[in-house]
Amino acid sequence: MTYRSTDWTTLYAPLVAIAAGSALLMLASEPALAQTAGSLLTPVDNILSQLVQALQGTIARSLAIIAVCFFGYRALFGHMSWYLAGTIIGGIVLIFGAATIVDAVKGAAG
């Protein structure tokens, strides 16, 4: 009988290593030569803008469409979980409405 460890460090170590390596590569990248050095935080702003674009861009839109179609087919065949569907639809609303929500909170705060 072999013993399998259920310690989170052995289960998620590859995922943590990939995430840490990706973060280091993004932070260690050099700005392009044509980029102006107007601000010290411009590279950080560019990285965050690219991250927002990746999270709300065409890939996220495609995944949201696939999720809605998935629940449409489940409803068609009578296997719909309304709780899960509501959770997914709520997540889609939060993902694509995040900028509007933040702007509204920021505007209300003054």
N, C-alpha and C positions, 0 to 999 in steps of 0.2 A: 504494500500500500504506500503510495507516494503522498507526501504532504504538499498541498498547494497553499501558498501564502495568500491571504486576502488583505494584506496590508496595502493601504492606498499608495504608498511610495513605489511598490513594485508594479501595481496595476497602471498607474498614471505617469510613471517616470518617462516613458517615450513621448507622451503628449506634452508634458512640461518641458522637456528638452527641446522639442520642435518649436513650441511657443516662445521659449526664451531665445532660441537661435534666431527666429524670425524677428523678434523685437530688437535684438542686437544688430541685425542686418539693416533694419529700417533706421535705427538711430545712428549707425555708423556710416550711412551713405553720405557722400559728398554732394554739395549743391552743384548744379550745372554751371559751367563757366559763363554762360550768357545771363545767369540769374543775378539780379542786382542784390547787393548786400545792404539793403535799406534798413533792415531790422535784424536784431539778434535772434528773434523768435520766428523768423520767416520759415526756416526749414521745419520747425515743429508745427507751424500752422499748415504748411503744405502736406505734411504727413497726416495730420488730423483731418484735413479736407479730403485727402484720398481715402482715408478710412471711412468717413461718412459717405462718400460716393460709393464705396464698395458695399456698405451696409444698406444703402437705399437706392442703389443703381439698378441696372437692367437685370443683374443676376438675382437680386432680392425680389424684383418684380416677377421674374419668371418663376421663382420658388413659390411666391404667394399665389400665382395663377394655378400652379400645379396643386397646391394645397386645397384651394377652393374647388378645383375640378375633382380632386380625390373625394372631398366631402359630398360633392354633387352626385358622384357615382354611388357612394355609400347610401345616400338618401334615396336614389333611384331604386336600389335593391332592398331597401328597408332595413339597413344595418347602421342607421345613423345614431351617433352619440351626440346629443345636443350640447352636453357639457363640454366635450372636446371640441366640437365645432365652434362654440362660443368662445372658448379659450383661444383657438387659432385665429378667428376673425378679430378678436380683441387684440391679439398680438400684432396682426397685420395693421390694424388701425394705429396702434402705438408706434410701430416701426416707421410707417410712412407719414404719420402726423407728428413725429417727434420735433421737427423744426418749428412747426406751428405752435405746439404746446410750449416749447421753451421760449419762443418769442412772446407768447401771451403772458407767461409767468414773469418774464423779464420786463415787459411793458407795464404789468400791474405793480411790480416792485418799484418802479420809478426809474 
